[in-house]
Amino acid sequence: MSASHRSSSVSDYLNEVVRPAAQDAADRARSRWDETAGRWSEKWDEAREGARQTLDEATVSLTKYLDEYRGRLRHLFENRVDLDRLALQRGLPPFAMREIRGSRALADLNAIADDPLAAYIPAEYGGRGAHIAEGLAVLEASGYESLPLCLMVGINGGLFLQPVAKYGDPSIKGEVFRRFLDGKSMGGLMITEPDHGTDALKMRTRATPTGRGTVHIEGTKHWAGLTGWADFWLLTARPATKDGELGRDIEFYVADVTQPAQHIEVEEVFSNLGLYMIPYGRNRLDLEVPAVQQLQPHTTGIKMMLDILHRSRLQFPGMAMGFLRRMRDEAQHHAETRYVGGQPLAGYDQVRARLAKLQADATICGAMCLYTSENAGIENDLSGMSLQANAFKTTMSDAMHEAAQSFLQMSGAVGYRQDHLAGRSVTDSRPFQIFEGSNDVLYEQVADAVLKGMRRAKISNAGDYLAEREPLTENAADSLRTLFDFDVGTSIPQRKAVHLGRGLAKAVALGAVIGLADRGYPDELITQAIDSLRARIREDLAGFHAPESPVLVQGAHEAPSWLRYVGA
């Protein structure tokens, strides 16, 4: 690459070098663009409509849809690219994204249905119906092969397509979804700011109507996945008031960065510790978008944001499912084939304990996926489901990182490499405990949600409340009455609230597992998962009940060296 090219803007460089080139294949399949008519020629229109009609008449089954997608991923990662080597590079080769998205010749009538993102698009716009269960299944298939790829699908689906499908103005949906299906576009979400991460409601990005049918958006966002890659962004901002201050509500706008007035400048691309496949960075916002591109909340913007974020957190098990299964399978294979001291690792009790936990986590995750598939559809308002959403996100993101650490521990030194699945999984899974809400903060919110419910119900015993008042934990009433048989005061220290929140989140998981058991899931795996959760709840509550609370010592950095006491 020439020096002059390197000196061009970061966003231009990313767009030219890294942005998936699925559009190339689509262009080859199309006939020319008729500039006079401002539309694709009739030949393309007729061919496309024929393809869609055929798909309507013989809808691709979910099983076939997933099988074809898994097949493409296996072919890509086993035959065309070495995933271990690819993991050492940032970004993703354009041909890889073409295969992942299913960009094929027009003659292949399954080309539209094969796109994994079609699962997130309503049927009336050419997608598969935006069913939560299908989206979770796509995430699982992606996560088994590559966690970064899974997150990429999750960002597009959960943080862009689902919000647009639910809250987007009808006048913009058709074009947005068409470009995803036909042009293989991508989309992301920008919320976090350098000075306002966890405290998102105090963001400083402002949205000001121009009086010309557009809205001027100005601010800085960072750590948005797909920085420099996405064609569309959901931008969050606070409305500017007449006196120049910022309103209290939150507004969402769709930005199409392919339009000059809606361009977003990438000021810096970060050297993220893991997830090399996904670009992150700092973005400068100074753009105008048509007012019609504002998402339309059903009540307030803040409730809309909670609905979007809670739905995303409830779908974390979808991202975790494939990854946990892969960790379980790889660890099991390694333990059975690696011999130490004359016997396989699987013969050692500590290793068997690790393997049992990996198996249990896969069952727990499956139970959460079942719950999400039946309760988190875009037709539902999830703004009030903070307990379930935060419990699912924290429990599964912790399980992901612990699974990776366990696999690495069993792998030994050979796994401590970025080009080994074990080492790579440790760094790739870690940010799931940070993004979309730090787990420490969310655990405190889990505890706070339960304590508020207890106060409203005038119930002081935690076990009684969980067994009687929370729908998801009522399933596990017998276990929870015993485990949580204690009264909780109205005010507890933050560190104790985090310990309590950890235990309560697993209580929610326990309720989900009982729900899976009621559907006929194998008894042995259910028992294993319940025993594992009960043991972990006891560990969490031990921290909550422990009388010791080490205090912060002022001036500790001035403590004398231990050498002073040698021979004293």
Secondary structure by P-SEA (a helix, b strand, c coil): cccccccccaaaaaaaccccaaaaaaaaaccccccccccccaaaaaaaaaaaaaaaaccccaaaaaaaaaaaaaaaacccccaaaaaacccccaaaaaaaaccccccccccccccccccccccccccccccaaaaaaaaaaaaaccaaaaaaaaaaccccaaaaacccccccaaaaaaaaacccccccccccccccccccccccbbbbbccccbbbbbbccccccccccccccbbbbbbbccccccccbbbbbbbcccccccccccccccccccccccccbbbbbbcccccccbbbbcccaaaaaaaaaaaaaaaccccaaaaaaaaaaaaaaaaaccccccccccccaaaaaaaaaaaaaaaaaaaaaaaaaaccccccccccaaaaaaaaaaaaaaaaaaaaaaaaaaacccccccccaaaaaaaaacccccccccaaaaaaaaaaaaaaaaaaaccccaaaaaaccccccccaaaaaaaaacccccccccaaaaaaaaaaaaaaaaaaaaaaaaaacccaaaaaaaaaaaaaaaaaaaaaaaccccccccccccccccccccccc
